């Protein structure tokens, strides 16, 4: 099944529902980072929810999700755009444990049971908007449910699932976000809650081959209105030019050291592991740009 996401409403636009299959996207990230199964599940869940959150925006808007718990995984960082492009990495991809008491990958142990989630939204304005919420379980689905309810004041239910094969590849990944909008009737809220509680875990649904439409049917009872379908994919926005601009920010003295001591520089993107080479000529040009900026600021 090709990765894609759907946007829907339900019960005469009182409820908003997003659902996505992200198997290929997560597999690409896992392959690039050579992640172990538990780390893969955590990264995949974070990428899936970030992708659906990105789809809530429009135009050139983008967001960065950072999950920073006290577990051995370290920070999980994901970037997503409104167009369905997502990239992500985990600080320590070599984390794996025995299955937990429910027979599932122990994501909570990897992430940790305390810490915080930070969501920074770039809406094309001068500054980004950042909101935070605490980690409440480490399973991520519950943590983002809490995030939406407390930080964005939108009562929500988030389901995330990633199944990893014995060869460490991702068999399937996906999730949903159900959001109750202001003024929703109590009867509708009760109806949605009952269907979500009665539904099998999202990991079971995607294991059975449910597509996003069928996932929405399951959590709403079938009463929904289709709005949009969009492809989603792993895509990294790094380039030599972008890396160069970041190096200029280090300052002329730092770049001078790269020239005199190292006679060049090699950088690697955290998200996709692409490597970029900068020879002395490249660095001399970056040094001049840094000097120009420093002189301008010094006026």
ABEGO torsion letter per residue (X at the ends): XBBBBBBBBBGGGABBBBBBBAAAAAAAAAAAAGBBAAAAAAAAAAAAAAAAAAAABBEABBBBBBBBBABAAEBBBBBBBAAGBBBBBBABAABBBBBBAAGBBBAAAAAEABEBBBBBBBAGBABBBBBBBBBAAGAGAAAAAAAAAAAAGBBBBBBBBBBBBAAGBBABBEEBBBBBBBGBBAAAAAAAAAAAAABBBAAAAAAAGBBAAAAAAAAAGGBBBBABBBBBBBBBABBAAAAAAAAAAAEAAAAAAAAAAAGEBBBBBAAAGBBBBBBAAAAAAAAAAAAAAAAAAAX
